[in-house]
Amino acid sequence: MALQIPPKVTPRAFERLSEINDGSDAAKALRVAVEGGGCSGFQYEITLDDPSDDDLVLEGGGQKVVIDAVSLPFLADAVIDFSEELIGARFVIENPNATASCGCGTSFSM
């Protein structure tokens, strides 16, 4: 089995998470998960959550991004970023493992 490179989180994504958690008594981690479904076979699920024991925890700027063990192989060497465009602002995932994706940006296939 090949060595998997963990995903990377950009400073911009950590900064946005810090803004979301600013003023909160209980700061939450950004959970990035992969689930079956969506128009291309898999879809990203991005939520605020508390870390679990089996999560990979990526830390930066006092913030945490967590990925569960099942989702981790789908996100090997991916980049988790935050994008602000005219159509809206959102966390985005640049995934080299995805062979196709759809226009919504949250669904992909491998």
C-alpha positions in Angstrom: 0.0 0.0 0.0 1.4 3.4 -1.0 2.2 6.0 1.6 -0.7 8.5 1.8 0.2 12.2 2.0 -2.2 14.0 4.4 -4.2 16.9 3.1 -2.9 20.4 3.5 -4.9 23.4 4.9 -4.1 26.8 3.5 -3.4 29.8 5.9 -6.5 31.5 4.4 -8.7 28.5 5.4 -7.3 28.6 9.0 -7.9 32.4 9.1 -11.5 32.1 8.0 -12.1 29.4 10.6 -10.6 31.7 13.2 -13.1 34.4 12.1 -16.0 31.9 12.4 -14.9 30.9 15.9 -14.1 34.4 17.1 -16.0 35.3 20.2 -17.3 31.8 20.6 -16.9 30.2 24.1 -16.4 26.7 22.6 -14.4 26.9 19.3 -15.2 24.2 16.9 -13.0 22.3 14.5 -13.8 22.3 10.7 -14.7 18.7 9.9 -14.1 17.7 6.2 -15.7 14.3 5.4 -16.4 12.4 2.2 -19.7 10.6 1.8 -21.4 8.6 -0.9 -23.9 10.5 -3.0 -23.9 13.7 -5.0 -24.1 13.9 -8.7 -20.7 12.4 -9.3 -20.6 9.5 -6.8 -19.0 11.1 -3.7 -19.6 14.5 -2.0 -17.8 16.6 0.5 -19.4 17.3 3.8 -18.0 20.3 5.6 -19.3 21.1 9.1 -18.2 22.6 12.5 -17.6 19.8 15.0 -15.6 18.5 17.9 -12.6 16.3 17.1 -13.1 12.5 17.7 -10.4 10.0 18.8 -9.8 8.5 15.4 -9.6 11.9 13.5 -6.6 13.2 11.8 -6.2 16.7 13.3 -4.5 19.5 11.2 -3.7 22.6 13.2 -2.8 26.1 12.3 -3.2 29.5 13.8 -4.8 28.0 16.9 -7.5 26.4 14.8 -8.2 22.7 13.9 -9.4 20.9 10.8 -10.4 17.3 11.4 -10.8 14.4 9.0 -12.2 11.0 10.0 -10.3 7.8 9.2 -12.8 6.6 6.5 -12.6 9.9 4.6 -8.8 10.3 4.8 -7.9 8.0 1.8 -10.2 10.1 -0.4 -8.5 13.3 0.7 -4.8 12.2 0.4 -2.7 15.1 -0.9 -5.8 17.4 -1.2 -5.7 21.1 -0.4 -8.4 22.6 1.8 -8.8 26.3 1.1 -11.2 29.2 1.5 -12.4 31.0 -1.6 -14.2 34.4 -1.8 -15.8 35.0 -5.2 -18.6 37.1 -6.6 -21.0 34.1 -6.4 -20.1 33.5 -2.7 -17.6 32.5 -0.2 -16.9 28.9 0.8 -14.4 26.3 1.9 -13.1 24.5 -1.2 -11.2 21.3 -1.7 -8.6 20.8 -4.5 -8.4 17.1 -4.7 -5.9 15.4 -7.0 -7.6 12.0 -6.5 -10.9 13.2 -8.1 -11.1 12.1 -11.7 -14.2 14.2 -12.4 -16.3 16.8 -10.5 -19.5 18.6 -11.1 -20.3 22.3 -11.3 -21.4 22.5 -7.6 -17.9 21.9 -6.5 -19.0 19.5 -3.7 -19.4 16.3 -5.7 -16.7 14.3 -7.3 -15.8 10.8 -8.6 -12.6 8.7 -8.4 
